[in-house]
Amino acid sequence: MFRKVHILFCGLLLCTSVSLSAQSTERTTREAYIEEYAPLAIEAQEEYGIPASITLAQGILESDSGNSRLATEANNHFGIKCKSDWTGGKIYHDDDEQDECFRSYRTAEESYEDHSVFLATGQRYAFLFDLEITDYEGWAHGLKKAGYATSPTYAERLIKIITDHQLYRYDDPSTRRGGEKPGVKTAEEVAKPAPVLYRAPKEYYEWSDGLDIENYTIPMNSIDGYGIFLNNGTRYVVAREGDTLKGLSRTLGINAGRLRRLNNIERGGEIAEGDIIYIEEKLHDYLGEQTVYIVAPNDTLAKISQRFGVSVKGLKKMNKAVLKGGEPYPGEELHLL
């Protein structure tokens, strides 16, 4: 009897070990988190004056690099609690006390945006904006002093994350890409002729069920057989039959989570043949001649964003009076610039 129990117990341990091992391989690393969310942190700096290094370090620390329950179930990357004036989604989680109310977001981008607004409009954080944008140590200690977190080592932990991963390079535009000065090209780049992009007549810009790639433009470049096209100054590829986010991520060398965010794809969502997949950040307004778009049935901000190559954030900012925090209605006019 003992032998049978022993074997059963060992079997359970083995299953548990395999299960835990599988789970651990699915965890987002700090490096992957930084790659995916650095653009949002840089946006926060440019729009609100919060050092990108601080935003990234807080995201890493508060969300366990995107692996925490709050991050995975509620897209809450900064541990911000509901407060009395919060009217958005909610999730309940044990923290300083049991079953505390935390803010829940539809996307990680919303969490980053709310974090910026939370700091920029909070009176107790006002003194931080008098600091130099590169003074991440001052910001870290200031956040602790203002009561952002209760941990006595909060500032030191933020600073260690920043120095360990050199996040301070994101605070200075001249060092964001590894230290080179912006606009400086190598001799090979100078000698190489710029790609010529052909633009089709304006009538082909009309949107139907999908973008007519053959008539809209020809590839400006290619990678592993995928043509690279340009829409509103932003590069994209077109998904093929059988493509998945994970597979396309490997082909393009871009983190799957980043691809999902760039293309407004919900967590767990997938891509289909013919989908436009942007491979870099979209602009916040439209460079074309069209200034207004009439919303069609079943349109969403995400679909319109993909159509025109304009970020959802940009559309929201240009159409605050129309959207009022929600989705547009058919027939409404959306400004594109």
N, C-alpha and C positions, 0 to 999 in steps of 0.2 A: 504493500500500500504506500509506504514511504517513497519507494522508488518511482511509482506512478505520479505521486504528487510532486516529487522533485523534478521529474521530466516535464510535467505540465508547467511548473513554475519557471523553469529555464526557458520553455517555449514562449511563455508570456513575456519574459524579459527580452528575448530575442526579437519578438514582434515589436515591443515597445522601443527597443533600440533602433530597429529599422525605420519605424515610424518617425522617431525623433530625428534620425539622420536625414530622412527625406525632407522633413520640415526645415531643418537647418540649412539645406542647400537652396531653399526657396527664399531665404532671408535676403533683403536688400543690403548690400554693403555700403559703408560710408562713401566709398569712391563712386559707386553707382548713383547714390543719392545726390552727391555733389554735382555730378555730370547732368543729372536730370533737372535739378532745381536751381542751379546757379543762374540761369537766365531770369527766373522769377525774382531772385534776390537782387540781381542787378537792376531790374525794373523798379523794385522797391526803393533802391538807392536813388535812381534817377528821378523818380516821381515824388518820393516823400522825404528823401534825405537821410534814410537809415542805412548805415554801412552794410554792404552786401555780405561781408564776413560775419557780422552779427546775426543777420537774418538766417543765413545758412547754418551757423553754429547752433542757434536756438532751435531751428528745425531738426537738426541732427539729435540734439540733446533731448528735446521735449517729445519727439516722436520715435526715438530709438531708430533713427535713420529710415523712418517710414514703416517700421515693423510693429509699432505699438497698436493696441486695440483701437485707440482713438483715431489713429491715422488710417488703419485698414478698414474700419467700419464706418467712420464718420468724416474722413478726410481732414481731421483736426491735427495739424502738424505742430501747433504751438501751445497746446494745453490750455487754451483760453476757455474760461468758464462762462456760463450763460449770463450772469448778472441780471438785474431786474428789468433792464431795457431791451433785452435780447428777444427778438420776435421770430428768429429763424428756427431751423431744425435743432433737435436736442438729442443727447445721448447721456445715459447715466452711468457713472463710473466711480469706483472707490479711489479717493486720493487722500487729502488730509483728513477727510471724513468719509463715511460710507455713503454710497449712492449719490454722489454730487452731480450736478447738472453741468454738462459741457456742451459747447456749441458744435453743431453738426453741419457739414457743408456738402454740396453736390460734387464739388471737385477740389483738388488740392490747390488749384489756382485761386479759388474763392478763399481758402484758408490763408494763403499768403497775402491776398489783398486785405482781408479783415485784420490780419496781424499788423499790417502797415497802418491801417486806419486806427486801430486800437492804440498804437503807440503815438501816432501823430496827433490824435485828438484827446488823449488822456492828459489831464492837467499835471499829474504827478510825474509824467515823463517829459514835460516841456523843456526842462533844463538840459536834457541830453542833446537837443538840437542846436545848442550853442557850442558843442564840441566839434573839433575837426572831423571830417568824414573818415579820415584814416586813423583816428584815435579809438581803435577797437577796445583797448584796455579800459579807457575811460567809460565807454558805453557799457562794457560788461559789468564794471563795478557800479555804474549808475543804475543799471537795471535791477541789480540786487538791492541797492539803497532805496529805490523807488518801490520795492516790494513785489517785483514781478514773480519771484519764486521764494519759497521759504527755506530752501537749502542754504546753510551757511557757506558752502563752497561753490555756490552757483557761478559766481564771477570767474573763479579759478578754472572751473570745468569748461566754461565757454572759451576762455583764453587758450587753454590747452588744445581744444579742438581746432581753434583757428591756427595756432602755430604748428600743430602736428600735420595739418593738411594745407598749410600755407594759404588759408582762405583770404588773408589780407590782400593777396594779389588781385582779388575781384573788386577791391575798393578803389583801385587806381586804374583808369582805362588803359594806361600804357603798359600795364603788366598782366592784363586779363588773359592774354594768350601766351603766357609763358615768359613774358619779359620784353618782347620786341616792341618797338615804338610803332604806333599806328601809322599806316601809310607807307612804311618803309618796305620796299620790295627787294628780293634777291636779284642777282644779275640774270638768272634764268627766267624769272618772272617778267623782268623788263623786256627781255628779248622775245618772249613768247607772245604772238599776236592775240589780241582779245577775241573771244568767240563772237561770231556774227549771229545775231538772233533775228529770225524772220517772223514778222507779225502779219497775220492774215487780216483781210478787210474787217472793218468794225462789225459788220452784220454777223460774223461768226462768234462774237462775244456773247450772243444771246444764250441763255441757259435753258436747256430742256431737261431730259432725264439724266444727262451727263454731259461732260465737256467733250466736244468733238476734237480729239487730239490731232487727227490728221489735218483738219482745216484750221485749227487754232494756231498752232506753231509747230516748228520742227525742233528736235532736241538740240540744246545748246552744248550738250556733253553727254556722256553715258558712264555707267558704272555696272560692271558685270552683266551687260546686256540690257540694262534698264536705261531708257532715255531720260535725261534730266531736262525738264521743261521749266519755264518761267511764267509765273502769274503774279501780277502786281509787284514785281521786283523780288519775288520769293520763289526759290527753287522747289520743285516737287518731282516725284515719279508717279507712274500709274501702276496700280496693283494688277497683277496677272491672275489668271485662274489658279486656284489652289494656294495662293499666297496667304500667309499668316503674319501677324505682327512680329512674332518671335523670329520667323524665318527671314522676313524683310529686315529686321533689326540686325541679324547676323550679316546679311548681304551688304547693307549700307554702313555697318559699323556704328550704328546709333542705338543707344539704349532703348529697349522696347517701351519702357515707361515714358521716356521723353517723346518718342514717336506718338504715343497715345495722347500726350498733352498737346503736342503741336497740332494734332488733327482732331481735337475735341472728341476723342473716343472715350466713352464711359469705361470705368474699370470692369473688366470681363468682356467688353465688346470686342468685335473682330472686324476685319476688313473684307471687302469683296472685290471681285474682278472689276476693273474700271474705276475704282475709287482713286481720287487724288490724294496722294500722301506727301504732305509737305515735309521737307527735311531740314528746315530752319525756321526761325521765328518769323511770323507774319508781321507786316507793317500795321500800324494803328489807323491808317486811313487809306483811301483808294487813290491811285495815281492816274487812273483812266479818266476819260471825259465824262462818264456818267457820275452824277452827283447824288441822285436819289434812286432808291430801289423800292418798287411796290411789292409788298409782302404777298406771296402766293399761299394758297391753302397748303397745310402741312409743313410750311417753312418753320425753321427754328433758327435761333442765332448761330448755332453750330453749323447748320447747313449753309446759311448765308455767308458765314465766315469762310468756309471751304470754297464756296463759289467765287467770291471776289478776292480771296487772299488777304482779307482784313481780319485782324484779331478780334475775338469776342469782346475782349476788354475795350478795344477801340470803338467797336459798334455801340457798346453800352455807354461809353463816355460821350459819344456824339449824339446819342438818342435818349438821354435821361428822361426828357419830358414824355416821350412816347412809351418807353418801356416800363418806367416806374418799377424797376426791379424784377420784371417778369419777361415772358416771351412776347414777341409781337403778334398782332392779330392780322389775318388776311385783309388786304386792302390798305393797311397802314403804310405810310411813307417813312422809309429809313434813310437817314443821311449817311453817305459813304465817305464824306470828308467835311 
